[in-house]
Amino acid sequence: MKAFKRMLKYTYKYRYKYLLGLVFLLVVDIIQLIPPKIIGFLTDSISKGTATPNLLLKYIGYIILIAVVASFSRFVWRVLIFGTSRRVEYDMRSKLFRHLQKMSLNFYNKTKTGDLMALATNDLNAVRMALGPGIIMITDSLVLTITTLSVMFSVNVKLTLLCIIPLPFIALLAIKFGSKIQKRFTKVQEAFSKLTDMIQENFSGIRVVKSFVQEEKEYEKFMKENQNNFDQNMKLVKIWGLMFPLVELIASLSYVILVGIGGTFVVYGNISLGDFMSFNIYLGNLIWPMMAIGWVVNLLQRGAASLGRIEEVLYHDVEIYDKNTDENATLNGDILINNLTFSYPNSKVPAISNINLKLKKGQTLGIIGRTGSGKSTLVNLLLHLYNVEDGKIFINGYDINRIPLKTLREGIGFVPQEAFLFSTTVAENINLPQDDFDMEKIISSAKESDIYDNIMDFKDGFETVVGERGVTLSGGQKQRISIARTLIKDPDILIFDDCLSAVDAKTEAEILHNLKELMKDKTSIIISHRISAIRDSDIIIVLDNGKIVESGIHKDLIDKKGFYYDIYEKQLIEEKLQEEV
């Protein structure tokens, strides 16, 4: 019930619709008590020989009228309650999605995609069922039980007391099974999450699966998770399947008592045949609420388990958010990094240490270093994807923690190393940062990133659908579309995180030449494993083990004959070997 009360707070916005729906539900529950009385009266009239055709037609008309009113009322309460529970589901899904959009990269590093998919589908559906059918069954059970018992007691108190003896056992049985149902349903959701996550990863990495001929092994993994999902569902089905036959068995005992003892009452004249007939119908009406308790317990237990999983995410702290920000902050200026040290959560080893750097507006910073040296970490901190201490990073004189996240990320054009494209058209992927669809800007950005000619070679040009994650494109094409998507923003700061790794040296040179004019008045950062991409930078830093081991311009770093020089020599040899081949 505590979980149900927590669920009810999500219905507060629609409380009047729920209340109106419950009013129509009460109308149905009350008026359906009338037909059994009419049937009893007609049965007595026929058995006594006092029934006439007009009397029969009159009461048949009443029954039809009641049926029409009940049908209309059922339609209304179904639309109001079921429809409103759908609205609550819609609101909760929107709230969940918006909350997930605010979560940090650290959250996604620890949370599986399959778990989040399960929350947005199965778990939300379980909550909706509790807030729709669950509320109806609770109300239906209480009202029908009270009203039906009242009418049955008015017919014969002794027979009523005898007939309802088995019914409390139905409620006890439902409660007994309820806790087991919750535990098993939680395991079902967990199994579904694992299965969803496994399938999502498999389809996303289908190229890797095929290239390493891992289809059979992946199928075996899938079957293992599929079997686990099946087994957990079957365990739930078995307990669910056992509960309701037991409920029906207990309910049938009430009919045995009615036929045995009620029939005797009719024979001895304690009740009339008509009362016996109406009593039989009322008992049927009473058994349903008792059985509904099983449904209600099941729905509430499922809803409680699912709500717990959903709220665990909804109430998860948003690690990165605007706090004491300056709404007047701008990015059009210098970048200053002051003795910056950063460690990832749950890591004791700093990813970067004692970084000091000053980059003036309009300058270009080149960053090079081994894999894992902290290059991407540094730009992730500039994007405020992770929290940093106050006084460590300044942009245009503003502490990064005082710059609103929207201002910061709208003002930075970031091209990640792994280009991610959405399953839509080329044009829509390039136009992603823009509210308006401007084809001229899209074409201009495509030309600047040296992807225009490739796009025009596609059958549908800019209307070509690239497939999930851009699966129909080469790595170089995806990277260049990603660059075009960044250029169309026209940001104050440009960051290229090794985004030219999948293109050849000639294409890289062409792209960098096109970008030179665009970068003239912008502060730019280029991360690359190729010296050719950063050699013209105003400042070059070499990172190793999270520290700046060398800095300067290309010529000075070559003269030092240090780490940078070693990389340069190796790449010269590689280029000569490629030319000879």
C-alpha positions in Angstrom: 0.0 0.0 0.0 2.9 2.3 0.6 4.0 1.7 -3.0 0.5 2.3 -4.2 0.4 5.6 -2.3 3.6 6.6 -4.0 2.0 5.8 -7.4 -1.1 7.8 -6.6 1.0 11.0 -6.4 1.6 10.7 -10.1 -2.2 10.8 -10.6 -2.8 14.1 -8.7 -2.7 16.2 -11.9 -5.6 14.2 -13.2 -7.5 13.6 -9.9 -10.8 15.1 -11.2 -10.8 12.8 -14.2 -10.2 9.8 -12.0 -12.9 10.9 -9.6 -15.4 11.4 -12.4 -14.5 8.0 -13.8 -15.0 6.4 -10.3 -18.5 8.1 -10.1 -19.5 6.3 -13.3 -18.0 3.1 -12.1 -20.1 3.4 -8.9 -23.2 3.9 -11.1 -22.5 0.6 -12.9 -21.9 -1.2 -9.6 -25.1 0.1 -8.0 -27.5 -0.4 -11.0 -26.3 -3.9 -11.7 -27.8 -4.9 -8.3 -31.3 -4.2 -9.8 -31.5 -6.9 -12.5 -31.2 -9.9 -10.0 -34.0 -8.4 -8.0 -36.1 -8.1 -11.2 -35.3 -11.7 -12.2 -36.2 -12.9 -8.7 -39.5 -11.0 -8.8 -40.3 -12.4 -12.3 -39.4 -16.0 -11.2 -41.8 -15.7 -8.2 -44.5 -14.3 -10.4 -44.2 -17.1 -13.0 -44.1 -19.8 -10.3 -47.2 -18.3 -8.7 -48.9 -17.9 -12.0 -49.4 -14.1 -11.5 -47.1 -13.1 -14.4 -48.7 -11.5 -17.5 -47.2 -10.6 -20.9 -47.4 -6.9 -20.1 -45.6 -7.5 -16.8 -42.9 -9.5 -18.5 -42.4 -6.8 -21.2 -42.4 -4.1 -18.6 -39.6 -5.6 -16.6 -37.7 -6.8 -19.7 -37.8 -3.1 -20.7 -36.3 -2.1 -17.3 -33.5 -4.7 -17.8 -32.7 -3.3 -21.2 -32.7 0.3 -20.0 -30.4 -0.7 -17.1 -28.1 -2.5 -19.6 -28.0 0.6 -21.8 -27.2 2.9 -18.8 -24.6 0.5 -17.6 -23.0 0.2 -21.0 -22.8 3.9 -21.4 -21.3 4.3 -17.9 -18.8 1.6 -18.6 -17.7 3.4 -21.7 -17.2 6.6 -19.8 -15.3 5.2 -16.9 -13.1 3.2 -19.2 -12.2 6.3 -21.2 -11.6 8.4 -18.1 -9.7 5.9 -16.0 -7.9 3.8 -18.6 -7.3 6.9 -20.7 -6.0 8.9 -17.8 -3.7 6.0 -16.7 -2.2 6.3 -20.2 -1.7 10.0 -19.7 0.1 9.3 -16.4 2.3 6.7 -18.3 3.0 9.4 -20.9 4.0 11.9 -18.2 6.2 9.5 -16.4 7.9 8.4 -19.6 8.5 12.0 -20.5 9.8 12.8 -17.1 12.1 9.7 -17.2 13.5 10.6 -20.6 14.1 14.2 -19.6 15.8 13.1 -16.4 18.0 10.7 -18.4 19.0 13.5 -20.7 20.4 15.3 -17.6 22.4 12.4 -16.3 26.2 12.5 -16.6 28.4 10.3 -18.7 29.4 8.6 -15.4 25.8 7.4 -15.0 25.8 5.8 -18.4 29.1 4.2 -17.8 27.6 2.3 -14.9 24.1 1.7 -16.3 23.2 -0.8 -19.1 21.1 0.3 -22.0 18.9 -2.8 -21.6 18.0 -1.7 -18.1 16.9 1.7 -19.3 14.9 0.3 -22.2 13.1 -2.1 -19.7 12.2 0.9 -17.5 10.8 2.8 -20.4 8.7 -0.1 -21.6 7.8 -3.0 -19.3 8.2 -1.1 -16.0 6.1 1.9 -17.0 3.5 -0.5 -18.4 3.3 -2.2 -15.0 2.8 1.1 -13.2 0.1 2.0 -15.7 -1.7 -1.2 -15.1 -1.6 -0.6 -11.4 -3.0 3.0 -11.9 -5.7 1.8 -14.4 -7.1 -1.7 -13.8 -5.7 -1.7 -10.3 -7.7 1.4 -9.2 -10.8 0.0 -10.9 -10.5 -3.4 -9.2 -9.9 -1.9 -5.8 -13.0 0.4 -6.1 -15.1 -2.4 -7.8 -14.2 -4.9 -5.0 -15.0 -2.6 -2.1 -18.3 -1.2 -3.6 -19.6 -4.5 -5.0 -18.7 -6.4 -1.8 -20.5 -3.9 0.5 -23.6 -3.4 -1.7 -24.0 -7.0 -2.6 -23.6 -8.2 1.0 -26.2 -5.6 2.1 -28.7 -7.0 -0.4 -27.9 -10.6 0.4 -28.3 -9.9 4.2 -31.7 -8.4 3.4 -32.7 -11.7 1.7 -31.5 -14.1 4.4 -28.8 -13.4 7.0 -28.1 -17.0 7.9 -27.7 -18.2 4.3 -25.5 -15.2 3.5 -23.2 -15.9 6.5 -22.9 -19.6 5.4 -22.2 -18.8 1.8 -19.5 -16.3 2.5 -17.5 -18.5 4.8 -15.1 -19.7 2.0 -14.6 -16.2 0.5 -12.1 -14.7 3.0 -9.8 -17.5 2.2 -9.6 -16.2 -1.3 -8.3 -12.9 0.0 -5.8 -14.6 2.3 -4.6 -16.8 -0.6 -4.1 -13.7 -2.8 -2.1 -12.0 -0.1 0.0 -15.1 0.4 0.9 -15.3 -3.2 1.4 -11.6 -3.6 4.9 -11.4 -2.1 6.1 -14.3 -4.2 4.6 -12.7 -7.3 6.5 -9.4 -6.6 9.9 -11.2 -6.2 9.4 -13.3 -9.3 8.2 -10.3 -11.4 11.3 -8.4 -10.3 13.4 -11.3 -11.6 11.4 -11.3 -14.9 12.2 -7.6 -15.4 15.9 -8.2 -14.7 16.0 -11.1 -17.2 14.2 -8.9 -19.8 16.8 -6.1 -19.2 19.7 -8.5 -19.7 18.1 -9.9 -22.9 17.4 -6.5 -24.3 20.9 -5.3 -23.5 22.5 -8.4 -25.1 20.4 -8.0 -28.3 21.1 -4.2 -28.5 24.8 -4.7 -28.2 24.8 -7.6 -30.8 22.9 -5.6 -33.4 25.0 -2.5 -32.8 28.2 -4.5 -33.2 27.0 -6.7 -36.0 30.0 -5.8 -38.2 32.4 -7.0 -35.5 30.3 -10.2 -35.0 30.4 -11.0 -38.7 34.1 -10.0 -39.3 35.2 -12.3 -36.4 32.7 -15.1 -37.5 31.1 -15.1 -34.1 27.5 -15.7 -35.2 27.2 -19.1 -33.5 28.8 -17.9 -30.3 26.6 -14.9 -30.1 23.6 -17.1 -30.9 24.6 -19.3 -27.9 24.8 -16.3 -25.7 21.4 -15.1 -26.9 19.9 -18.5 -26.3 21.3 -18.5 -22.7 19.7 -15.1 -22.0 16.5 -16.0 -23.9 16.2 -19.2 -21.9 16.8 -17.3 -18.6 14.0 -14.9 -19.7 11.7 -17.8 -20.5 12.5 -19.6 -17.3 11.8 -16.5 -15.1 8.5 -15.8 -17.0 7.5 -19.5 -16.6 8.2 -19.3 -12.8 5.9 -16.3 -12.7 3.3 -18.0 -14.9 3.3 -21.1 -12.7 2.6 -19.2 -9.5 0.0 -17.1 -11.3 -1.5 -20.2 -12.9 -1.7 -21.9 -9.5 -3.3 -19.0 -7.7 -6.4 -18.6 -9.8 -7.5 -22.3 -10.0 -7.2 -22.3 -6.2 -9.3 -19.1 -6.0 -12.0 -20.7 -8.3 -11.9 -23.9 -6.2 -12.6 -22.0 -3.0 -15.3 -19.9 -4.8 -17.0 -23.0 -6.0 -17.5 -24.1 -2.3 -19.8 -21.1 -1.9 -22.0 -22.4 -4.7 -22.0 -25.8 -3.1 -23.3 -24.3 0.2 -25.9 -22.2 -1.7 -27.2 -25.2 -3.6 -27.2 -27.5 -0.6 -28.5 -25.2 2.1 -30.2 -22.6 -0.1 -32.1 -25.4 -1.9 -33.3 -26.7 1.5 -34.4 -23.2 2.5 -36.6 -23.1 -0.7 -38.1 -26.5 0.0 -39.0 -25.5 3.6 -40.3 -22.1 2.5 -37.6 -20.0 4.3 -36.9 -18.2 1.0 -38.8 -18.1 -2.2 -37.5 -19.5 -5.5 -37.1 -16.0 -6.8 -35.0 -15.0 -3.9 -32.9 -18.2 -4.4 -32.4 -17.2 -8.1 -31.4 -13.6 -7.2 -29.2 -14.9 -4.4 -27.4 -17.1 -6.9 -26.6 -14.1 -9.1 -25.6 -11.9 -6.1 -23.2 -14.6 -5.0 -21.6 -14.6 -8.4 -21.3 -10.8 -8.1 -19.6 -11.3 -4.7 -17.1 -13.9 -5.9 -15.7 -11.6 -8.5 -14.5 -9.0 -6.0 -12.9 -11.8 -4.0 -11.1 -13.0 -7.1 -10.3 -9.4 -8.1 -8.2 -9.2 -4.9 -5.8 -11.6 -6.5 -5.6 -9.5 -9.6 -5.2 -6.3 -7.5 -2.5 -7.8 -5.4 -0.7 -9.0 -8.5 -1.0 -5.6 -10.3 0.0 -3.7 -7.2 3.0 -5.9 -6.5 4.1 -5.6 -10.2 3.5 -1.9 -10.1 5.4 -1.5 -6.8 8.4 -3.5 -8.1 8.5 -1.4 -11.3 8.0 1.9 -9.6 10.9 1.1 -7.3 13.1 0.5 -10.3 11.9 3.7 -12.0 12.2 5.9 -9.0 15.7 4.5 -8.4 16.7 6.3 -11.6 14.4 9.3 -11.2 15.8 10.1 -7.8 19.4 9.4 -8.8 21.3 12.6 -8.3 22.0 14.7 -11.3 25.8 15.2 -10.9 26.2 18.0 -13.4 23.8 20.9 -13.3 23.7 24.7 -13.3 24.6 26.1 -9.9 25.3 29.8 -9.2 25.8 30.4 -12.9 26.2 33.8 -14.6 23.6 34.2 -17.3 25.8 36.8 -19.0 28.7 34.5 -19.5 30.1 34.1 -23.0 32.7 31.9 -24.6 34.2 34.3 -27.1 37.6 34.6 -25.5 40.7 33.0 -24.0 40.8 29.5 -22.4 42.8 29.3 -19.2 43.5 26.0 -17.4 45.1 26.4 -14.0 46.8 23.4 -12.3 44.0 21.0 -13.3 44.0 17.4 -11.9 41.1 15.0 -12.5 40.3 11.5 -11.6 37.4 9.5 -12.9 34.9 8.3 -10.2 36.0 5.1 -8.5 39.5 5.5 -9.8 42.5 6.3 -7.6 44.8 7.2 -10.4 44.4 10.7 -11.9 43.5 10.7 -15.6 45.3 14.1 -16.0 47.6 15.8 -13.5 48.8 19.4 -13.1 47.7 20.7 -16.4 48.5 24.4 -17.0 47.6 26.0 -20.3 46.6 29.3 -21.8 45.0 29.6 -25.2 44.2 33.0 -26.6 41.1 33.7 -28.7 41.7 32.8 -32.3 44.6 30.4 -31.5 44.7 26.7 -32.3 45.9 24.2 -29.8 47.3 20.9 -31.0 47.3 17.9 -28.6 49.1 14.6 -29.3 50.0 11.7 -27.1 49.7 7.9 -26.6 46.4 6.2 -26.2 45.2 6.7 -22.7 47.4 9.8 -22.1 44.4 12.0 -21.2 43.7 13.8 -24.4 40.0 13.1 -24.6 39.6 13.6 -20.8 40.9 17.1 -21.2 38.3 18.1 -23.8 35.5 16.3 -21.9 36.2 18.6 -19.0 36.1 21.6 -21.2 32.6 20.4 -22.2 31.8 20.0 -18.5 30.8 16.4 -19.1 32.4 15.7 -15.7 32.6 18.0 -12.7 35.8 19.9 -11.9 36.8 22.0 -9.0 36.2 25.8 -9.0 39.1 27.9 -10.2 40.6 25.3 -12.6 39.1 26.1 -16.0 38.2 29.6 -17.3 36.7 30.5 -20.6 36.6 34.2 -21.6 37.4 35.0 -17.9 34.4 33.0 -16.6 34.9 29.9 -14.3 33.5 27.0 -16.2 31.3 26.2 -13.2 29.7 29.6 -13.5 28.9 29.2 -17.2 25.3 27.8 -17.9 25.6 24.3 -19.4 23.4 25.4 -22.3 25.6 28.4 -23.1 28.7 26.3 -22.8 27.7 23.4 -25.0 26.0 25.5 -27.6 29.1 27.6 -27.9 31.4 24.7 -28.3 31.5 22.6 -31.5 32.7 19.2 -30.6 33.6 16.4 -33.1 34.2 13.2 -31.1 36.6 10.4 -32.2 33.7 8.0 -32.7 31.3 9.6 -35.0 27.7 8.9 -34.1 25.0 9.3 -36.7 21.3 9.0 -36.2 19.2 6.6 -38.3 17.8 9.4 -40.5 18.9 11.3 -43.7 22.3 12.8 -44.3 20.8 16.3 -44.3 19.0 15.8 -41.0 22.2 14.5 -39.4 24.1 17.6 -40.5 21.3 19.9 -39.5 21.0 18.4 -36.0 22.1 21.5 -34.1 19.8 23.9 -36.0 16.1 24.6 -35.3 15.5 25.7 -38.9 16.2 23.6 -41.9 18.5 25.7 -44.1 19.7 23.6 -47.1 22.2 26.2 -48.1 24.0 26.0 -44.8 23.9 22.2 -45.0 25.5 22.2 -48.4 28.1 24.8 -47.3 29.0 22.7 -44.2 29.3 19.6 -46.3 31.7 21.3 -48.7 33.8 22.6 -45.9 34.1 19.1 -44.4 34.9 17.6 -47.8 31.9 15.3 -47.9 29.8 17.1 -50.4 31.0 15.1 -53.5 30.5 11.8 -51.7 27.0 12.8 -50.7 26.2 13.7 -54.3 27.4 10.3 -55.4 24.7 8.7 -53.2 21.5 7.6 -55.0 19.3 10.0 -52.9 21.9 12.6 -52.2 21.3 14.5 -49.0 18.0 12.5 -48.5 20.0 9.3 -48.2 19.1 7.4 -45.0 22.3 6.4 -43.3 20.9 3.6 -41.2 21.4 2.9 -37.5 24.7 4.6 -36.3 25.5 5.4 -40.0 26.0 1.7 -40.8 25.7 2.3 -44.5 28.7 4.7 -44.6 32.4 4.3 -44.3 34.3 5.5 -41.2 35.7 8.5 -43.0 32.3 9.5 -44.4 30.8 9.3 -40.9 33.6 11.4 -39.5 33.2 14.1 -42.2 29.4 14.3 -41.7 30.1 14.7 -38.0 32.4 17.5 -38.8 29.8 19.1 -41.1 27.3 18.8 -38.2 29.7 20.8 -36.0 30.5 23.5 -38.5 26.9 24.3 -39.1 26.6 25.4 -35.5 29.2 28.2 -36.1 30.4 27.9 -32.5 32.9 30.1 -30.6 35.2 27.2 -29.8 36.0 24.2 -32.1 37.2 20.9 -30.7 38.3 18.0 -33.0 39.0 14.9 -31.0 41.0 12.7 -33.5 38.1 13.0 -35.9 40.2 12.6 -39.0 41.7 9.2 -38.1 39.5 7.3 -40.7 40.4 9.5 -43.7 43.6 9.4 -45.8 46.4 12.0 -45.6 45.2 13.8 -48.7 41.6 14.1 -47.5 42.9 15.2 -44.1 44.9 18.0 -45.7 41.9 19.1 -47.8 39.7 19.3 -44.7 42.3 21.2 -42.7 42.8 23.6 -45.5 39.0 24.3 -45.7 38.9 24.7 -41.9 41.8 27.1 -41.7 39.7 30.1 -42.8 36.8 29.1 -40.5 39.1 28.7 -37.5 40.8 32.1 -38.0 38.6 33.9 -35.5 37.7 30.9 -33.3 39.6 29.2 -30.5 40.3 25.7 -31.7 41.6 22.5 -30.3 42.8 19.6 -32.5 43.6 16.2 -31.0 45.3 13.9 -33.4 47.7 11.0 -33.6 49.0 12.5 -36.8 51.5 15.3 -36.5 50.4 16.5 -40.0 47.1 17.5 -38.5 48.5 19.7 -35.7 51.9 20.9 -37.0 50.5 24.3 -37.9 48.9 24.9 -34.5 49.9 28.0 -32.5 50.6 25.8 -29.5 51.3 22.1 -29.4 51.3 20.0 -26.2 52.4 16.4 -25.8 50.5 14.4 -23.1 51.9 11.3 -21.5 50.4 9.6 -18.4 48.0 12.5 -18.0 50.8 15.2 -17.8 52.1 17.7 -20.3 55.6 16.5 -21.1 56.4 18.9 -23.9 54.9 22.1 -25.3 55.7 24.7 -28.0 55.4 25.1 -31.7 56.3 22.4 -34.3 59.8 23.6 -35.1 60.8 24.0 -31.5 59.5 20.6 -30.5 61.4 19.0 -33.4 64.6 20.8 -32.3 64.2 19.4 -28.8 64.4 15.9 -30.2 62.2 14.5 -27.4 58.9 12.6 -27.4 57.4 14.7 -30.1 60.4 14.3 -32.3 60.3 10.5 -31.9 56.6 10.4 -33.1 57.5 12.7 -36.0 60.4 10.4 -37.1 58.2 7.3 -36.9 55.5 8.9 -39.0 57.9 10.0 -41.6 59.2 6.5 -42.0 55.6 5.1 -42.2 54.8 7.7 -45.0 57.9 6.7 -47.0 57.0 3.1 -46.7 53.4 3.7 -47.9 54.8 5.8 -50.9 57.1 2.9 -51.9 54.2 0.4 -51.7 
